[in-house]
């Protein structure tokens, strides 16, 4: 379910697993490894869930930053957690 009424999407567990594995491979290709920190700056969409699960799959720590935060607030959070990648 999305933020807006009537905004929804259906996906099977198999499709979700496939997308999570694909994105985990993208993260690995960017040099993200177990123990790395990743910030995620996305609205409430399916890709947010995929990014979170992909981080968990490879053992990377993730921090979700609410998409309504300002650039300064995002910057502070990135610096505080010492993240190596930002997903937008």
mmCIF file as gemmi writes it, N, C-alpha and C atoms, coordinates in Angstrom:
data_model
loop_
_atom_site.group_PDB
_atom_site.id
_atom_site.type_symbol
_atom_site.label_atom_id
_atom_site.label_alt_id
_atom_site.label_comp_id
_atom_site.label_asym_id
_atom_site.label_entity_id
_atom_site.label_seq_id
_atom_site.pdbx_PDB_ins_code
_atom_site.Cartn_x
_atom_site.Cartn_y
_atom_site.Cartn_z
_atom_site.occupancy
_atom_site.B_iso_or_equiv
_atom_site.pdbx_formal_charge
_atom_site.auth_seq_id
_atom_site.auth_asym_id
_atom_site.pdbx_PDB_model_num
ATOM 1 N N . UNK Axp A 1 ? 0.836 -1.177 0 1 0 ? 1 A 1
ATOM 2 C CA . UNK Axp A 1 ? 0 0 0 1 0 ? 1 A 1
ATOM 3 C C . UNK Axp A 1 ? 0.881 1.241 0 1 0 ? 1 A 1
ATOM 4 N N . UNK Axp A 2 ? 0.543 2.188 -0.844 1 0 ? 2 A 1
ATOM 5 C CA . UNK Axp A 2 ? 1.295 3.434 -0.917 1 0 ? 2 A 1
ATOM 6 C C . UNK Axp A 2 ? 0.726 4.481 0.018 1 0 ? 2 A 1
ATOM 7 N N . UNK Axp A 3 ? 1.241 5.692 -0.094 1 0 ? 3 A 1
ATOM 8 C CA . UNK Axp A 3 ? 0.78 6.795 0.752 1 0 ? 3 A 1
ATOM 9 C C . UNK Axp A 3 ? -0.594 7.298 0.345 1 0 ? 3 A 1
ATOM 10 N N . UNK Axp A 4 ? -0.878 7.282 -0.932 1 0 ? 4 A 1
ATOM 11 C CA . UNK Axp A 4 ? -2.153 7.779 -1.438 1 0 ? 4 A 1
ATOM 12 C C . UNK Axp A 4 ? -3.198 6.662 -1.449 1 0 ? 4 A 1
ATOM 13 N N . UNK Axp A 5 ? -4.463 6.992 -1.163 1 0 ? 5 A 1
ATOM 14 C CA . UNK Axp A 5 ? -5.518 5.971 -1.242 1 0 ? 5 A 1
ATOM 15 C C . UNK Axp A 5 ? -5.602 5.396 -2.664 1 0 ? 5 A 1
ATOM 16 N N . UNK Axp A 6 ? -5.72 4.104 -2.741 1 0 ? 6 A 1
ATOM 17 C CA . UNK Axp A 6 ? -5.791 3.46 -4.044 1 0 ? 6 A 1
ATOM 18 C C . UNK Axp A 6 ? -4.441 3.215 -4.683 1 0 ? 6 A 1
ATOM 19 N N . UNK Axp A 7 ? -3.392 3.657 -4.04 1 0 ? 7 A 1
ATOM 20 C CA . UNK Axp A 7 ? -2.027 3.472 -4.546 1 0 ? 7 A 1
ATOM 21 C C . UNK Axp A 7 ? -1.486 2.164 -3.97 1 0 ? 7 A 1
ATOM 22 N N . UNK Axp A 8 ? -1.518 1.102 -4.778 1 0 ? 8 A 1
ATOM 23 C CA . UNK Axp A 8 ? -1.062 -0.193 -4.272 1 0 ? 8 A 1
ATOM 24 C C . UNK Axp A 8 ? -0.42 -0.992 -5.401 1 0 ? 8 A 1
ATOM 25 N N . UNK Axp A 9 ? 0.288 -2.049 -5.01 1 0 ? 9 A 1
ATOM 26 C CA . UNK Axp A 9 ? 0.959 -2.917 -5.968 1 0 ? 9 A 1
ATOM 27 C C . UNK Axp A 9 ? 0.98 -4.316 -5.381 1 0 ? 9 A 1
ATOM 28 N N . UNK Axp A 10 ? 0.854 -5.315 -6.234 1 0 ? 10 A 1
ATOM 29 C CA . UNK Axp A 10 ? 0.914 -6.703 -5.773 1 0 ? 10 A 1
ATOM 30 C C . UNK Axp A 10 ? 2.156 -7.357 -6.352 1 0 ? 10 A 1
ATOM 31 N N . UNK Axp A 11 ? 2.82 -8.152 -5.503 1 0 ? 11 A 1
ATOM 32 C CA . UNK Axp A 11 ? 4.041 -8.839 -5.913 1 0 ? 11 A 1
ATOM 33 C C . UNK Axp A 11 ? 4.076 -10.181 -5.179 1 0 ? 11 A 1
ATOM 34 N N . UNK Axp A 12 ? 4.557 -11.203 -5.836 1 0 ? 12 A 1
ATOM 35 C CA . UNK Axp A 12 ? 4.671 -12.503 -5.178 1 0 ? 12 A 1
ATOM 36 C C . UNK Axp A 12 ? 5.984 -12.567 -4.403 1 0 ? 12 A 1
ATOM 37 N N . UNK Axp A 13 ? 6.08 -13.526 -3.506 1 0 ? 13 A 1
ATOM 38 C CA . UNK Axp A 13 ? 7.329 -13.707 -2.765 1 0 ? 13 A 1
ATOM 39 C C . UNK Axp A 13 ? 8.469 -14.061 -3.713 1 0 ? 13 A 1
ATOM 40 N N . UNK Axp A 14 ? 8.177 -14.821 -4.735 1 0 ? 14 A 1
ATOM 41 C CA . UNK Axp A 14 ? 9.201 -15.2 -5.699 1 0 ? 14 A 1
ATOM 42 C C . UNK Axp A 14 ? 9.716 -13.975 -6.465 1 0 ? 14 A 1
ATOM 43 N N . UNK Axp A 15 ? 8.81 -13.102 -6.894 1 0 ? 15 A 1
ATOM 44 C CA . UNK Axp A 15 ? 9.217 -11.872 -7.585 1 0 ? 15 A 1
ATOM 45 C C . UNK Axp A 15 ? 10.03 -10.975 -6.665 1 0 ? 15 A 1
ATOM 46 N N . UNK Axp A 16 ? 9.603 -10.895 -5.4 1 0 ? 16 A 1
ATOM 47 C CA . UNK Axp A 16 ? 10.334 -10.084 -4.428 1 0 ? 16 A 1
ATOM 48 C C . UNK Axp A 16 ? 11.743 -10.631 -4.216 1 0 ? 16 A 1
ATOM 49 N N . UNK Axp A 17 ? 11.866 -11.937 -4.055 1 0 ? 17 A 1
ATOM 50 C CA . UNK Axp A 17 ? 13.176 -12.556 -3.878 1 0 ? 17 A 1
ATOM 51 C C . UNK Axp A 17 ? 14.082 -12.264 -5.072 1 0 ? 17 A 1
ATOM 52 N N . UNK Axp A 18 ? 13.533 -12.375 -6.27 1 0 ? 18 A 1
ATOM 53 C CA . UNK Axp A 18 ? 14.312 -12.115 -7.488 1 0 ? 18 A 1
ATOM 54 C C . UNK Axp A 18 ? 14.824 -10.666 -7.506 1 0 ? 18 A 1
ATOM 55 N N . UNK Axp A 19 ? 13.955 -9.709 -7.184 1 0 ? 19 A 1
ATOM 56 C CA . UNK Axp A 19 ? 14.349 -8.297 -7.189 1 0 ? 19 A 1
ATOM 57 C C . UNK Axp A 19 ? 15.372 -7.993 -6.087 1 0 ? 19 A 1
ATOM 58 N N . UNK Axp A 20 ? 15.188 -8.61 -4.92 1 0 ? 20 A 1
ATOM 59 C CA . UNK Axp A 20 ? 16.128 -8.406 -3.81 1 0 ? 20 A 1
ATOM 60 C C . UNK Axp A 20 ? 17.509 -8.951 -4.177 1 0 ? 20 A 1
ATOM 61 N N . UNK Axp A 21 ? 17.564 -10.134 -4.776 1 0 ? 21 A 1
ATOM 62 C CA . UNK Axp A 21 ? 18.848 -10.715 -5.189 1 0 ? 21 A 1
ATOM 63 C C . UNK Axp A 21 ? 19.513 -9.867 -6.254 1 0 ? 21 A 1
ATOM 64 N N . UNK Axp A 22 ? 18.733 -9.351 -7.194 1 0 ? 22 A 1
ATOM 65 C CA . UNK Axp A 22 ? 19.282 -8.471 -8.225 1 0 ? 22 A 1
ATOM 66 C C . UNK Axp A 22 ? 19.898 -7.233 -7.6 1 0 ? 22 A 1
ATOM 67 N N . UNK Axp A 23 ? 19.166 -6.605 -6.674 1 0 ? 23 A 1
ATOM 68 C CA . UNK Axp A 23 ? 19.673 -5.378 -6.067 1 0 ? 23 A 1
ATOM 69 C C . UNK Axp A 23 ? 20.85 -5.653 -5.14 1 0 ? 23 A 1
ATOM 70 N N . UNK Axp A 24 ? 20.862 -6.811 -4.488 1 0 ? 24 A 1
ATOM 71 C CA . UNK Axp A 24 ? 22.012 -7.184 -3.656 1 0 ? 24 A 1
ATOM 72 C C . UNK Axp A 24 ? 23.265 -7.288 -4.531 1 0 ? 24 A 1
ATOM 73 N N . UNK Axp A 25 ? 23.105 -7.815 -5.74 1 0 ? 25 A 1
ATOM 74 C CA . UNK Axp A 25 ? 24.236 -7.89 -6.674 1 0 ? 25 A 1
ATOM 75 C C . UNK Axp A 25 ? 24.689 -6.497 -7.105 1 0 ? 25 A 1
ATOM 76 N N . UNK Axp A 26 ? 23.751 -5.581 -7.273 1 0 ? 26 A 1
ATOM 77 C CA . UNK Axp A 26 ? 24.104 -4.191 -7.605 1 0 ? 26 A 1
ATOM 78 C C . UNK Axp A 26 ? 24.911 -3.58 -6.464 1 0 ? 26 A 1
ATOM 79 N N . UNK Axp A 27 ? 24.455 -3.802 -5.24 1 0 ? 27 A 1
ATOM 80 C CA . UNK Axp A 27 ? 25.184 -3.263 -4.086 1 0 ? 27 A 1
ATOM 81 C C . UNK Axp A 27 ? 26.598 -3.839 -4.017 1 0 ? 27 A 1
ATOM 82 N N . UNK Axp A 28 ? 26.711 -5.15 -4.234 1 0 ? 28 A 1
ATOM 83 C CA . UNK Axp A 28 ? 28.041 -5.779 -4.225 1 0 ? 28 A 1
ATOM 84 C C . UNK Axp A 28 ? 28.936 -5.189 -5.309 1 0 ? 28 A 1
ATOM 85 N N . UNK Axp A 29 ? 28.37 -4.925 -6.488 1 0 ? 29 A 1
ATOM 86 C CA . UNK Axp A 29 ? 29.161 -4.362 -7.593 1 0 ? 29 A 1
ATOM 87 C C . UNK Axp A 29 ? 29.632 -2.946 -7.272 1 0 ? 29 A 1
ATOM 88 N N . UNK Axp A 30 ? 28.93 -2.28 -6.351 1 0 ? 30 A 1
ATOM 89 C CA . UNK Axp A 30 ? 29.334 -0.94 -5.913 1 0 ? 30 A 1
ATOM 90 C C . UNK Axp A 30 ? 30.311 -0.995 -4.733 1 0 ? 30 A 1
ATOM 91 N N . UNK Axp A 31 ? 30.699 -2.192 -4.348 1 0 ? 31 A 1
ATOM 92 C CA . UNK Axp A 31 ? 31.689 -2.358 -3.285 1 0 ? 31 A 1
ATOM 93 C C . UNK Axp A 31 ? 31.114 -2.468 -1.888 1 0 ? 31 A 1
ATOM 94 N N . UNK Axp A 32 ? 29.805 -2.568 -1.757 1 0 ? 32 A 1
ATOM 95 C CA . UNK Axp A 32 ? 29.182 -2.702 -0.438 1 0 ? 32 A 1
ATOM 96 C C . UNK Axp A 32 ? 29.37 -4.135 0.045 1 0 ? 32 A 1
ATOM 97 N N . UNK Axp A 33 ? 29.827 -4.273 1.292 1 0 ? 33 A 1
ATOM 98 C CA . UNK Axp A 33 ? 30.06 -5.603 1.849 1 0 ? 33 A 1
ATOM 99 C C . UNK Axp A 33 ? 29.509 -5.673 3.261 1 0 ? 33 A 1
ATOM 100 N N . UNK Axp A 34 ? 29.599 -6.843 3.865 1 0 ? 34 A 1
ATOM 101 C CA . UNK Axp A 34 ? 29.084 -7.065 5.206 1 0 ? 34 A 1
ATOM 102 C C . UNK Axp A 34 ? 29.678 -6.049 6.179 1 0 ? 34 A 1
ATOM 103 N N . UNK Axp A 35 ? 28.818 -5.436 6.978 1 0 ? 35 A 1
ATOM 104 C CA . UNK Axp A 35 ? 29.248 -4.46 7.973 1 0 ? 35 A 1
ATOM 105 C C . UNK Axp A 35 ? 29.264 -3.026 7.48 1 0 ? 35 A 1
ATOM 106 N N . UNK Axp A 36 ? 29.189 -2.81 6.163 1 0 ? 36 A 1
ATOM 107 C CA . UNK Axp A 36 ? 29.127 -1.447 5.633 1 0 ? 36 A 1
ATOM 108 C C . UNK Axp A 36 ? 27.784 -0.824 5.999 1 0 ? 36 A 1
ATOM 109 N N . UNK Axp A 37 ? 27.754 0.503 6.015 1 0 ? 37 A 1
ATOM 110 C CA . UNK Axp A 37 ? 26.526 1.223 6.322 1 0 ? 37 A 1
ATOM 111 C C . UNK Axp A 37 ? 26.002 1.895 5.06 1 0 ? 37 A 1
ATOM 112 N N . UNK Axp A 38 ? 24.705 1.768 4.849 1 0 ? 38 A 1
ATOM 113 C CA . UNK Axp A 38 ? 24.039 2.3 3.664 1 0 ? 38 A 1
ATOM 114 C C . UNK Axp A 38 ? 22.852 3.146 4.116 1 0 ? 38 A 1
ATOM 115 N N . UNK Axp A 39 ? 22.708 4.344 3.563 1 0 ? 39 A 1
ATOM 116 C CA . UNK Axp A 39 ? 21.536 5.175 3.833 1 0 ? 39 A 1
ATOM 117 C C . UNK Axp A 39 ? 20.562 5.042 2.677 1 0 ? 39 A 1
ATOM 118 N N . UNK Axp A 40 ? 19.286 4.997 3.006 1 0 ? 40 A 1
ATOM 119 C CA . UNK Axp A 40 ? 18.237 4.874 1.999 1 0 ? 40 A 1
ATOM 120 C C . UNK Axp A 40 ? 17.321 6.081 2.126 1 0 ? 40 A 1
ATOM 121 N N . UNK Axp A 41 ? 17.202 6.844 1.05 1 0 ? 41 A 1
ATOM 122 C CA . UNK Axp A 41 ? 16.406 8.075 1.019 1 0 ? 41 A 1
ATOM 123 C C . UNK Axp A 41 ? 15.346 7.928 -0.069 1 0 ? 41 A 1
ATOM 124 N N . UNK Axp A 42 ? 14.244 7.245 0.275 1 0 ? 42 A 1
ATOM 125 C CA . UNK Axp A 42 ? 13.185 6.947 -0.687 1 0 ? 42 A 1
ATOM 126 C C . UNK Axp A 42 ? 11.818 7.161 -0.045 1 0 ? 42 A 1
ATOM 127 N N . UNK Axp A 43 ? 10.816 7.456 -0.87 1 0 ? 43 A 1
ATOM 128 C CA . UNK Axp A 43 ? 9.445 7.488 -0.329 1 0 ? 43 A 1
ATOM 129 C C . UNK Axp A 43 ? 8.948 6.061 -0.099 1 0 ? 43 A 1
ATOM 130 N N . UNK Axp A 44 ? 7.716 5.925 0.371 1 0 ? 44 A 1
ATOM 131 C CA . UNK Axp A 44 ? 7.137 4.607 0.641 1 0 ? 44 A 1
ATOM 132 C C . UNK Axp A 44 ? 6.75 3.922 -0.672 1 0 ? 44 A 1
ATOM 133 N N . UNK Axp A 45 ? 7.739 3.301 -1.312 1 0 ? 45 A 1
ATOM 134 C CA . UNK Axp A 45 ? 7.524 2.576 -2.56 1 0 ? 45 A 1
ATOM 135 C C . UNK Axp A 45 ? 8.159 1.196 -2.424 1 0 ? 45 A 1
ATOM 136 N N . UNK Axp A 46 ? 7.842 0.319 -3.345 1 0 ? 46 A 1
ATOM 137 C CA . UNK Axp A 46 ? 8.353 -1.047 -3.302 1 0 ? 46 A 1
ATOM 138 C C . UNK Axp A 46 ? 9.886 -1.09 -3.287 1 0 ? 46 A 1
ATOM 139 N N . UNK Axp A 47 ? 10.52 -0.172 -3.984 1 0 ? 47 A 1
ATOM 140 C CA . UNK Axp A 47 ? 11.982 -0.157 -4.063 1 0 ? 47 A 1
ATOM 141 C C . UNK Axp A 47 ? 12.624 0.076 -2.699 1 0 ? 47 A 1
ATOM 142 N N . UNK Axp A 48 ? 11.922 0.754 -1.789 1 0 ? 48 A 1
ATOM 143 C CA . UNK Axp A 48 ? 12.434 0.941 -0.43 1 0 ? 48 A 1
ATOM 144 C C . UNK Axp A 48 ? 12.565 -0.404 0.275 1 0 ? 48 A 1
ATOM 145 N N . UNK Axp A 49 ? 11.54 -1.225 0.174 1 0 ? 49 A 1
ATOM 146 C CA . UNK Axp A 49 ? 11.556 -2.551 0.796 1 0 ? 49 A 1
ATOM 147 C C . UNK Axp A 49 ? 12.646 -3.415 0.155 1 0 ? 49 A 1
ATOM 148 N N . UNK Axp A 50 ? 12.751 -3.352 -1.166 1 0 ? 50 A 1
ATOM 149 C CA . UNK Axp A 50 ? 13.771 -4.134 -1.877 1 0 ? 50 A 1
ATOM 150 C C . UNK Axp A 50 ? 15.167 -3.72 -1.429 1 0 ? 50 A 1
ATOM 151 N N . UNK Axp A 51 ? 15.41 -2.421 -1.301 1 0 ? 51 A 1
ATOM 152 C CA . UNK Axp A 51 ? 16.728 -1.931 -0.872 1 0 ? 51 A 1
ATOM 153 C C . UNK Axp A 51 ? 17.046 -2.385 0.552 1 0 ? 51 A 1
ATOM 154 N N . UNK Axp A 52 ? 16.059 -2.311 1.455 1 0 ? 52 A 1
ATOM 155 C CA . UNK Axp A 52 ? 16.278 -2.745 2.835 1 0 ? 52 A 1
ATOM 156 C C . UNK Axp A 52 ? 16.608 -4.231 2.9 1 0 ? 52 A 1
ATOM 157 N N . UNK Axp A 53 ? 15.839 -5.039 2.184 1 0 ? 53 A 1
ATOM 158 C CA . UNK Axp A 53 ? 16.064 -6.486 2.21 1 0 ? 53 A 1
ATOM 159 C C . UNK Axp A 53 ? 17.38 -6.866 1.53 1 0 ? 53 A 1
ATOM 160 N N . UNK Axp A 54 ? 17.77 -6.126 0.49 1 0 ? 54 A 1
ATOM 161 C CA . UNK Axp A 54 ? 19.037 -6.398 -0.186 1 0 ? 54 A 1
ATOM 162 C C . UNK Axp A 54 ? 20.21 -6.1 0.751 1 0 ? 54 A 1
ATOM 163 N N . UNK Axp A 55 ? 20.107 -5.021 1.504 1 0 ? 55 A 1
ATOM 164 C CA . UNK Axp A 55 ? 21.151 -4.711 2.491 1 0 ? 55 A 1
ATOM 165 C C . UNK Axp A 55 ? 21.252 -5.822 3.525 1 0 ? 55 A 1
ATOM 166 N N . UNK Axp A 56 ? 20.11 -6.255 4.022 1 0 ? 56 A 1
ATOM 167 C CA . UNK Axp A 56 ? 20.1 -7.334 5.016 1 0 ? 56 A 1
ATOM 168 C C . UNK Axp A 56 ? 20.678 -8.611 4.419 1 0 ? 56 A 1
ATOM 169 N N . UNK Axp A 57 ? 20.394 -8.871 3.16 1 0 ? 57 A 1
ATOM 170 C CA . UNK Axp A 57 ? 20.861 -10.101 2.504 1 0 ? 57 A 1
ATOM 171 C C . UNK Axp A 57 ? 22.386 -10.178 2.448 1 0 ? 57 A 1
ATOM 172 N N . UNK Axp A 58 ? 23.052 -9.031 2.246 1 0 ? 58 A 1
ATOM 173 C CA . UNK Axp A 58 ? 24.517 -9.062 2.16 1 0 ? 58 A 1
ATOM 174 C C . UNK Axp A 58 ? 25.185 -8.686 3.49 1 0 ? 58 A 1
ATOM 175 N N . UNK Axp A 59 ? 24.38 -8.387 4.506 1 0 ? 59 A 1
ATOM 176 C CA . UNK Axp A 59 ? 24.931 -8.082 5.823 1 0 ? 59 A 1
ATOM 177 C C . UNK Axp A 59 ? 25.322 -6.633 6.013 1 0 ? 59 A 1
ATOM 178 N N . UNK Axp A 60 ? 24.83 -5.757 5.153 1 0 ? 60 A 1
ATOM 179 C CA . UNK Axp A 60 ? 25.104 -4.326 5.303 1 0 ? 60 A 1
ATOM 180 C C . UNK Axp A 60 ? 24.048 -3.712 6.223 1 0 ? 60 A 1
ATOM 181 N N . UNK Axp A 61 ? 24.453 -2.767 7.027 1 0 ? 61 A 1
ATOM 182 C CA . UNK Axp A 61 ? 23.517 -2.072 7.901 1 0 ? 61 A 1
ATOM 183 C C . UNK Axp A 61 ? 22.847 -0.966 7.098 1 0 ? 61 A 1
ATOM 184 N N . UNK Axp A 62 ? 21.548 -0.781 7.274 1 0 ? 62 A 1
ATOM 185 C CA . UNK Axp A 62 ? 20.863 0.273 6.535 1 0 ? 62 A 1
ATOM 186 C C . UNK Axp A 62 ? 20.184 1.244 7.487 1 0 ? 62 A 1
ATOM 187 N N . UNK Axp A 63 ? 20.099 2.479 7.034 1 0 ? 63 A 1
ATOM 188 C CA . UNK Axp A 63 ? 19.419 3.526 7.77 1 0 ? 63 A 1
ATOM 189 C C . UNK Axp A 63 ? 18.448 4.195 6.806 1 0 ? 63 A 1
ATOM 190 N N . UNK Axp A 64 ? 17.163 4.119 7.117 1 0 ? 64 A 1
ATOM 191 C CA . UNK Axp A 64 ? 16.154 4.734 6.267 1 0 ? 64 A 1
ATOM 192 C C . UNK Axp A 64 ? 15.935 6.16 6.731 1 0 ? 64 A 1
ATOM 193 N N . UNK Axp A 65 ? 16.087 7.108 5.811 1 0 ? 65 A 1
ATOM 194 C CA . UNK Axp A 65 ? 15.873 8.524 6.095 1 0 ? 65 A 1
ATOM 195 C C . UNK Axp A 65 ? 14.578 8.938 5.411 1 0 ? 65 A 1
ATOM 196 N N . UNK Axp A 66 ? 13.656 9.475 6.172 1 0 ? 66 A 1
ATOM 197 C CA . UNK Axp A 66 ? 12.366 9.908 5.641 1 0 ? 66 A 1
ATOM 198 C C . UNK Axp A 66 ? 12.578 10.856 4.467 1 0 ? 66 A 1
ATOM 199 N N . UNK Axp A 67 ? 11.889 10.59 3.364 1 0 ? 67 A 1
ATOM 200 C CA . UNK Axp A 67 ? 12.1 11.326 2.114 1 0 ? 67 A 1
ATOM 201 C C . UNK Axp A 67 ? 11.711 12.799 2.211 1 0 ? 67 A 1
ATOM 202 N N . UNK Axp A 68 ? 11.041 13.21 3.278 1 0 ? 68 A 1
ATOM 203 C CA . UNK Axp A 68 ? 10.659 14.605 3.43 1 0 ? 68 A 1
ATOM 204 C C . UNK Axp A 68 ? 11.722 15.451 4.116 1 0 ? 68 A 1
ATOM 205 N N . UNK Axp A 69 ? 12.826 14.844 4.558 1 0 ? 69 A 1
ATOM 206 C CA . UNK Axp A 69 ? 13.872 15.602 5.243 1 0 ? 69 A 1
ATOM 207 C C . UNK Axp A 69 ? 14.62 16.495 4.261 1 0 ? 69 A 1
ATOM 208 N N . UNK Axp A 70 ? 15.148 17.586 4.762 1 0 ? 70 A 1
ATOM 209 C CA . UNK Axp A 70 ? 15.912 18.523 3.926 1 0 ? 70 A 1
ATOM 210 C C . UNK Axp A 70 ? 17.281 17.935 3.597 1 0 ? 70 A 1
ATOM 211 N N . UNK Axp A 71 ? 17.965 18.572 2.647 1 0 ? 71 A 1
ATOM 212 C CA . UNK Axp A 71 ? 19.301 18.126 2.252 1 0 ? 71 A 1
ATOM 213 C C . UNK Axp A 71 ? 20.273 18.211 3.425 1 0 ? 71 A 1
ATOM 214 N N . UNK Axp A 72 ? 20.137 19.238 4.248 1 0 ? 72 A 1
ATOM 215 C CA . UNK Axp A 72 ? 21.026 19.388 5.41 1 0 ? 72 A 1
ATOM 216 C C . UNK Axp A 72 ? 20.811 18.266 6.426 1 0 ? 72 A 1
ATOM 217 N N . UNK Axp A 73 ? 19.543 17.935 6.67 1 0 ? 73 A 1
ATOM 218 C CA . UNK Axp A 73 ? 19.236 16.848 7.609 1 0 ? 73 A 1
ATOM 219 C C . UNK Axp A 73 ? 19.757 15.514 7.086 1 0 ? 73 A 1
ATOM 220 N N . UNK Axp A 74 ? 19.593 15.298 5.79 1 0 ? 74 A 1
ATOM 221 C CA . UNK Axp A 74 ? 20.105 14.07 5.174 1 0 ? 74 A 1
ATOM 222 C C . UNK Axp A 74 ? 21.619 14.007 5.314 1 0 ? 74 A 1
ATOM 223 N N . UNK Axp A 75 ? 22.287 15.111 5.049 1 0 ? 75 A 1
ATOM 224 C CA . UNK Axp A 75 ? 23.747 15.178 5.148 1 0 ? 75 A 1
ATOM 225 C C . UNK Axp A 75 ? 24.217 14.848 6.569 1 0 ? 75 A 1
ATOM 226 N N . UNK Axp A 76 ? 23.537 15.402 7.57 1 0 ? 76 A 1
ATOM 227 C CA . UNK Axp A 76 ? 23.907 15.129 8.964 1 0 ? 76 A 1
ATOM 228 C C . UNK Axp A 76 ? 23.787 13.647 9.293 1 0 ? 76 A 1
ATOM 229 N N . UNK Axp A 77 ? 22.738 13.032 8.829 1 0 ? 77 A 1
ATOM 230 C CA . UNK Axp A 77 ? 22.535 11.609 9.103 1 0 ? 77 A 1
ATOM 231 C C . UNK Axp A 77 ? 23.571 10.746 8.399 1 0 ? 77 A 1
ATOM 232 N N . UNK Axp A 78 ? 23.914 11.119 7.176 1 0 ? 78 A 1
ATOM 233 C CA . UNK Axp A 78 ? 24.941 10.381 6.435 1 0 ? 78 A 1
ATOM 234 C C . UNK Axp A 78 ? 26.278 10.464 7.161 1 0 ? 78 A 1
ATOM 235 N N . UNK Axp A 79 ? 26.636 11.658 7.603 1 0 ? 79 A 1
ATOM 236 C CA . UNK Axp A 79 ? 27.913 11.84 8.298 1 0 ? 79 A 1
ATOM 237 C C . UNK Axp A 79 ? 27.908 11.155 9.659 1 0 ? 79 A 1
ATOM 238 N N . UNK Axp A 80 ? 26.781 11.225 10.376 1 0 ? 80 A 1
ATOM 239 C CA . UNK Axp A 80 ? 26.697 10.604 11.702 1 0 ? 80 A 1
ATOM 240 C C . UNK Axp A 80 ? 26.876 9.09 11.648 1 0 ? 80 A 1
ATOM 241 N N . UNK Axp A 81 ? 26.287 8.453 10.642 1 0 ? 81 A 1
ATOM 242 C CA . UNK Axp A 81 ? 26.378 6.989 10.607 1 0 ? 81 A 1
ATOM 243 C C . UNK Axp A 81 ? 27.582 6.525 9.784 1 0 ? 81 A 1
ATOM 244 N N . UNK Axp A 82 ? 28.244 7.438 9.079 1 0 ? 82 A 1
ATOM 245 C CA . UNK Axp A 82 ? 29.422 7.066 8.3 1 0 ? 82 A 1
ATOM 246 C C . UNK Axp A 82 ? 29.096 6.111 7.169 1 0 ? 82 A 1
ATOM 247 N N . UNK Axp A 83 ? 28.005 6.395 6.465 1 0 ? 83 A 1
ATOM 248 C CA . UNK Axp A 83 ? 27.581 5.469 5.423 1 0 ? 83 A 1
ATOM 249 C C . UNK Axp A 83 ? 28.492 5.542 4.204 1 0 ? 83 A 1
ATOM 250 N N . UNK Axp A 84 ? 28.582 4.425 3.501 1 0 ? 84 A 1
ATOM 251 C CA . UNK Axp A 84 ? 29.428 4.343 2.329 1 0 ? 84 A 1
ATOM 252 C C . UNK Axp A 84 ? 28.641 4.482 1.033 1 0 ? 84 A 1
ATOM 253 N N . UNK Axp A 85 ? 27.291 4.451 1.126 1 0 ? 85 A 1
ATOM 254 C CA . UNK Axp A 85 ? 26.46 4.55 -0.066 1 0 ? 85 A 1
ATOM 255 C C . UNK Axp A 85 ? 25.113 5.147 0.308 1 0 ? 85 A 1
ATOM 256 N N . UNK Axp A 86 ? 24.589 5.979 -0.597 1 0 ? 86 A 1
ATOM 257 C CA . UNK Axp A 86 ? 23.25 6.549 -0.433 1 0 ? 86 A 1
ATOM 258 C C . UNK Axp A 86 ? 22.39 6.044 -1.575 1 0 ? 86 A 1
ATOM 259 N N . UNK Axp A 87 ? 21.249 5.46 -1.24 1 0 ? 87 A 1
ATOM 260 C CA . UNK Axp A 87 ? 20.3 4.98 -2.249 1 0 ? 87 A 1
ATOM 261 C C . UNK Axp A 87 ? 19.163 5.976 -2.314 1 0 ? 87 A 1
ATOM 262 N N . UNK Axp A 88 ? 18.917 6.541 -3.508 1 0 ? 88 A 1
ATOM 263 C CA . UNK Axp A 88 ? 17.821 7.495 -3.674 1 0 ? 88 A 1
ATOM 264 C C . UNK Axp A 88 ? 16.905 7.035 -4.779 1 0 ? 88 A 1
